[in-house]
Amino acid sequence: MQTNALRYFLEVARTGSLSKASERLFVAVSALSRQIAKLEDEIGTPLFERRPRGMVLSEAGRLLAAHARRSLLETERVTEEIRGLTTGGRATLRVASSEGVARDFLPQVFVRFRETYPGAHFQMDVMAPTEATQRVRDGSADIAVCFSLSPEKDINVHYAQRAPIFALVNRDHPLATRKTVSLADLLPYPLAMSGPGVTLRQLFDICCSLEGILFDPVFVSNYHAALYSFVQQTDAVTLSGYLTVRSRLKPDRLTAVPISNPELHQRTLQVQTMAGRTLPTAVKAFLDLLVEAIHDPTRLDR
């Protein structure tokens, strides 16, 4: 199968539309249609179900899509490594990330990696965990670093570590000296909270339901840095993973207090790659450093 035909097929699969794929690839709809038809003729079965609102992969199409993604990434890997022989070892690593590890932690890992591999370039996109996982699944990201509550299909979990949720308060807060708190202990204080769609909020809502607790957050935002700033200046409490705020606790005069409710200990921080993919040498080297940094974040301290 020709590489271009597979690329066209994957873009139609991704967008669910010949016209949308045409716009993204700058290829005529008729040319895309001919390539899809040739693939279907070669394989001997339809690759898409044509529906009024778009094109959906058939079972055969899903199998071909998985093969095509791995095949194109393998071609890309070999090409990158050949080019690296003549371009000083340059490699581009594409990382999809949850916001919680994007502000401080991952940039610190990038800095450390470039000390050993100065030819490394990084592209980091921040998004919801489900989208980060999908980026790895469809091959548009090499690695996802995200919080997860359950296993994902067609994903290799390269490393996973429990990521319990902490109560984050300013250093002068009445709860700052506590060794642990329960969710009920937070009720007397204003709550600054993440919006729906993140694992932290999902676990918080589940825990509140189980405990029969009702909070009325004074500040809701999908921008974590704003929540932290609000907490710095008030007696409010917000929730966070420890790795998210570890490097900012001292300079920002914040304290992360463990929460005892077991429901808030259920998520994991995962490093994900595409199942069955042979990873480029640079990606494997970066994964080694990334896992070491998650396991022992003090490695990033100067």
C-alpha positions, 0 to 999 in steps of 0.5 A: 500500500502506498504511503500517501494512500494510507495518510489520506485514509487516516485523515478521512478516518480522523475527521470522518469526512472527505471534505474536511480531510481535503481541507486539511491535506490540500488534496481534492475530494475526488483524489481522496475518494479515488484513493479510498476506493483503491484501498477498498478494492485492494483489500476487498471490503469496505473500510468505511460506513457511509452515513448522512453525517459522515464516514465511520470506520468499519471493522476492517477499517479499524484494523487497517487504521491501527496497522497504518498508524504503526506503519507510518510511525515506523517509517517516520522513526527510521527516517528521523534516525537516518537524518539524525546521523547528519543533523547532529542527532536532532529529534523532535519529541511530541508530548501530550500532557495534562495541565497538572504536569505541564506548567513546571514538571515537564519543562524541567524534564525537557531542560534535563534531557537537553543537557544530555541530548542538545539536539532534542526539540519538544512539542508539548500540547496541553489537553484533557487526559482523554484527548492526550490518550487519543493523541497517542492512539492516533499517532499525533503524539509520541507520549502522553503524560496524564492522570487516568482512572481506568485502562485504555484500549490500544495504549501501552502504559509505560509507567504508572504511579499513584497520584493522590489528591492534596488540599492546597492552602497558603502557609498561614492557613489554619489547616497548613499545620495539619498532617492530614485532613478529611474532605469534611474538614474543608467545609468551613473554608471557601473552595476554589475548584477545577471545572468538570472534565478532569480526573481530580474533579471527577474523584472529588464529586464521587467522594462528596456523593459518598460522604453526603457532603455538599460544597458551594465553590466560590471560584471555579476555573479550568486554569489551575494557575488562577486557582493557586493564585487565589489560594495564595491571597485568601483563606480558600482551599483548592485541590491538587496533585503533589507533583503539580505543585511540588516546585512551587510550594516554597517560593509561593508560600503554599502547603500541600496537606494530604487528604485521608479520604481513600476515594481521592487516592484512586487516580494514577499518573501515567506515561502512555505510548502507542501499543505495538509501536517501536519507539525511536531511540530519542523517545526511549531515552526521554522515557527513561529520564521521565520515569526517573523524574516521576519516581524521584522528582528531586532529581530535577532540583539543581 
